[in-house]
Amino acid sequence: MKLKLHEENNVLIIEIKGKMMGGPEANDFHEALKTEIGKGFKKFILDLREVDWMNSSGLGMLIGGLTTIKNAGGELKLSSVTEKIHSLFVITKLVTIFESYDSMEKALESYR
């Protein structure tokens, strides 16, 4: 799993590429979130269009990230969730917890 972070209109966009399977990558993800929260970011979008696989540990990473951001008074939204990952969210009922948008443009618009 690779992370690419960039800012647009005071929103931190985190592009995730590859397989989300937890482990040491989960620590990297949470450290990146904490660092950016420390810089004052409150609005986050996770771009999942290049995530090709996610297991239960990957889901745990997302839930942990959401908790970290909410505890800091921030918001987390998802964009470009693939059909495969969306099905996983439906099965686990996480579709009711995460605010998700079909495209990055729609996710960014939701913050205006």
C-alpha positions as a printed Julia matrix, in Angstrom:
112×3 Matrix{Float64}:
   0.0    0.0    0.0
   1.26   3.43  -0.94
   0.03   6.79   0.35
   0.15  10.08  -1.52
  -0.95  13.2    0.34
  -1.82  16.59  -1.07
  -3.98  19.56  -0.12
  -6.76  21.19  -2.1
  -8.94  24.02  -0.72
  -7.9   23.26   2.89
  -8.86  19.6    2.46
  -6.19  16.94   2.86
  -6.55  14.3    0.14
  -4.94  10.95   0.81
  -4.64   8.73  -2.23
  -4.25   5.07  -1.34
  -2.88   2.63  -3.89
  -2.58  -1.14  -3.66
  -3.78  -3.58  -1.03
  -5.05  -2.43   2.38
  -4.11  -5.24   4.72
  -3.08  -3.57   7.98
   0.23  -4.5    9.57
   3.08  -1.96   9.51
   1.23   0.01   6.83
  -1.57   0.68   9.32
   0.95   2.39  11.6
   2.23   4.51   8.69
  -1.34   5.51   7.85
  -2.17   6.51  11.44
   1.09   8.4   11.87
   0.41  10.33   8.66
  -3.06  11.24   9.95
  -1.72  12.37  13.31
   0.98  14.46  11.63
  -1.53  16.2    9.37
  -3.99  16.75  12.23
  -1.08  18.32  14.12
  -0.62  20.72  11.18
  -4.22  21.84  11.63
  -6.08  19.81   9.0
  -9.7   19.04   9.92
 -11.08  17.96   6.53
  -9.9   14.7    4.98
 -10.77  12.71   1.87
  -9.5    9.19   1.27
  -9.28   8.46  -2.44
  -9.79   4.7   -2.78
  -9.98   4.37  -6.58
  -6.64   2.52  -6.74
  -7.28   0.16  -3.82
  -7.58  -3.25  -5.41
  -8.05  -5.34  -2.29
  -8.93  -4.86   1.37
  -9.15  -7.34   4.23
 -10.58  -6.97   7.73
  -7.37  -5.31   8.94
  -7.73  -2.76   6.12
 -11.27  -2.07   7.27
  -9.91  -1.67  10.79
  -7.41   0.88   9.47
 -10.26   2.94   8.01
 -12.32   2.75  11.2
  -9.27   3.72  13.28
  -8.57   6.62  10.92
 -12.17   7.82  11.17
 -12.01   7.65  14.97
  -8.7    9.54  15.11
 -10.01  12.29  12.85
 -13.38  12.61  14.63
 -11.68  12.72  18.05
  -9.63  15.68  16.74
 -12.83  17.47  15.66
 -12.38  16.65  11.98
 -14.3   14.96   9.18
 -13.4   12.07   6.9
 -15.03  11.33   3.56
 -14.31   8.65   0.99
 -14.12   9.11  -2.75
 -14.05   6.82  -5.77
 -14.71   3.6   -3.87
 -14.47   0.67  -6.28
 -17.4   -1.71  -6.67
 -15.43  -4.51  -4.98
 -14.64  -2.37  -1.91
 -18.17  -0.9   -1.85
 -19.58  -4.45  -1.67
 -17.36  -5.09   1.35
 -18.72  -1.92   3.0
 -22.3   -3.07   2.34
 -21.7   -6.56   3.76
 -20.07  -5.15   6.91
 -22.65  -2.32   7.19
 -19.81   0.23   7.15
 -21.66   1.92   4.3
 -23.76   3.55   7.07
 -20.69   4.91   8.88
 -18.6    6.37   6.07
 -19.7    9.3    3.93
 -18.79   8.22   0.4
 -18.8    9.98  -2.98
 -18.49   8.66  -6.53
 -15.78  11.15  -7.47
 -13.16  13.42  -5.96
 -15.03  16.46  -7.32
 -18.22  15.47  -5.47
 -16.29  14.77  -2.25
 -14.6   18.19  -2.44
 -17.94  19.89  -3.2
 -19.42  18.33  -0.05
 -17.0   20.44   2.03
 -18.19  23.74   0.51
